Amino acid sequence: MRVLYIEDNAKLGEATRKSLTRAGFAVDRFATAEDGWHASQVAPYDVVILDIMLARPEGLAPQSGLDLLSRMRAAGIATPVLLLTALGSVGERVRGLDAGADDYLVKPFAVEELIARLRALARRPQPLADAVIHYGNLVYDIAAREVAVGEGRAGLSRGESIILERFLRAPNRVITRGQLGESLHSMEQDFTDNSIQVHIHRVRAKLTELGASVSIRTLRGLGYMAIATPE
């Protein structure tokens, strides 16, 4: 399970990160809301651990854990979020849940309880994905593996459909080659960089042929990003 952990207390954060790592979690820890926000944009996580009372770095606008949570939900990021709070009042819990949290834990906490709660969140069924995705002038029917622009239609292979869906579910966000490989892994046990490039090339060709306003940009050294240009 990949965990995004946002905690500004260095001692607590590092101790908790090490405990979660020993328990088998892959943990990325950040100390500020802004760093946590950027991380949520470039990597897929199974769960987020978010401290409510984050420090305000000098020169940056104040942003608490709840501010970050609201920002994530407004951006359509549905990853389960567990809030950490030193304030155990009912009002504080309600504020967190109203902001979009899935669970909360009051400090100080036992790492064993945190681990149990993370595993419970991971077991929760996620909302069903949309059957049709609209982005720019593009309409993508997932079940039919068909992409359309106006009256134009194009079918996609399984690999092409996996690649395109990965981009369309995270538009304007960087998708690394490794993440694309993880998406293809269920289909190709021995996927390679070359096979990823072939799938992307074919998807690009079909989007161009249809006159789509959506394109897949290469960001050298980072990965790829799907963007839609104004018509």
N, C-alpha and C positions, 0 to 999 in steps of 0.2 A: 504494500500500500504506500503510495506516495503522499507525503504530508507537507503542506505549507504551514510553517509555524512562525507567527509574528509576535515577538516578545522583546521588550526593551531592557528587561533585567538580565544583564549578561550572565551572572552566576546561575540564576534559575534557568534561563534559557539554554545554556550549554549543558547543565546537568540533565535537564529534561530531554534535550536532543539526544544525548548519549544513551539515556535509558530507553528511549523509543527505538533508537538504532539497534541496540542489543536485542530488543524484542522483535526485530525483523522489519521495521518501518524504514522507508527512505525519506529522510527529513531535510528540508531546506529551511533554514531559520534566518529571519530578517528582524531588524530592530525598529523599523519605522513603518508607518502606514504607507508612505509613498513607495518604499522599496517593496513592500508586500504587494502593493497594487501592480507595480511593474512585473513582478514575478508571476502574478496571476494572469497576466496578459500573454506571457511567452511560453508557459508550460502547463500541461494538464495535471491537476492534482485530484486525488480521491477524497481528501478532506482537508479543511483549513482549521488550525487552532489559532485563535485570535484573542489577544489580551485587550481588554477594553481600555485600560488606562495607559495609553502609549505616551512616551515623551514627545515634546514638541521641539524638533531640532531648530536651532537658531537660524533665522532667515526664511523659514518655511511657514506657510499658513497652518494654524492649529488643525489637527486632524486626529480624532480619537479612533479607537477600534470600531466604534459604532458608525462613524463617518465612512470608514473604509468598507464596512459591511454593506451599508446603504448604497455606496458607489458600485460595489460588485453586483448587487442584485439589480440595480438600475441598468447595468451593462449586460444583463442576461446571464451572468455567471451563476449557475445553480448548484455549484459544489457545496456539499454539506459543511456547515460552519459550527464549530464548538467554541463558545466564548469562555474565556477565563476572566474572572472578576474577583477583586478583593471585597467587593460590596455585595453582600448576600441578601439585601432587602428584596421584598417582593416587587417593588417598583422598578428596581434595577433589572431584575430578571424579565419583567414584562417589556421594558424598553428594548432589551436585547432580542427577545422573541419577535416583537413587533417590527424590528429592523430587518428581520429575515434570518435570525439564528435558528439552528436546528436543535441545539443543546447548549448547556452551560455547566460550568464547574467552578465552585468557589475556592479561592486560595485561602490557606494552604491546602493542597490536595495530595492524595496518594497516587503515585505514578500508575499503580495497578488499576486504580479506578479510571484514570485517564485512558489507559490502554483498552479497558473493557468498553468504555464509551465510544472510542474511535472505531472499534470493531463492530459495535452495534450500529453506528452510523453507516458504515460501509455495507452492512447487510440490508439496509433499507432499500426497497425498490425505488428506482429513479423514475421521474415522470416519463411517460412515453414520448419518444421523439416525434416531431412533426413528420407526416407522411410526404408532404410536399414542401419544398423550401423555395422561397422567393427572395432573390437578391439582385438588385439592379433590374435589368429587363429580362433576367433569367428565371425560368421556372424549372425546378428539378423534381421529377417524380421518382422517389427513392425505390419504391416497389417495382416500378416498370423499368428502372434504370434508363430513364429517358430525360433528356434535357431539351428545353424548348425556348425559343425566342420568337414571339409572334406566332406565325403559322409554321415556322421552321422547326424541325425535330431532328434529334440525333440520338441513337442508342449508344450505350456505354458498356464496355466489358466490366466484369466484376472488379478487376483491379482499378480501372478508371473510375468506377462509381465510388469505390472506397476512398480514393484520393480526393475526388471532387467533394464528396460529403464532408470529409475532414476539413476542407477549406471553407465550405459554405456554413459550417456550424461555428466557425471562429473567424468571421471576416475581419479584415484590418488587424489581425493578430499574427505574429510571427509563428510559423510552424516549422520546426526543424526537420532535417532529413531523418534523424533518429525517430522522431514522433511519427513521421509518415511510415517508416519501417515497422514501428510497433503496430500501426493500423493494418498494414499489409500482412503481418505475421500470421494471422489466422488463415490466410489464403495461401501464402507462399512460405514454406518452411525455410527456404534458402534464398530469401529476397536479398538483392544486392543494390548498391548505389546505382548501378546501371539500370536495373529494373524500375527503380523509383523514377529515374530521369525519363525512361521510356513512357511510363504511365503519364507523367506530367506533360511531356511533349504531345502525346495523343490528345489529352484533355484540352490543352491549349489550342491545338489545331481545330478541334470541333467547336470550341467557343468562338474562334476567329471566323470559321466558316458560317456559323449562325449569325454573326454580327452582334455577339453579346457585348454588353457594356462591362462585363466582368472579365478581369484578366488575373493571371497568376504571375506575380512579380518575383524575381530572384533577388534576394538580399545577400550579397556576397559576404560569406563568413557567418551568416546568421541562419538563413533558411529561405522560406518562401512566404508570400502573403497574398491573399485574395483581396482585390479591391474592385470597386465599381466606379467608373467614371461617369460624370453627368452626361445625359444624352442631349 
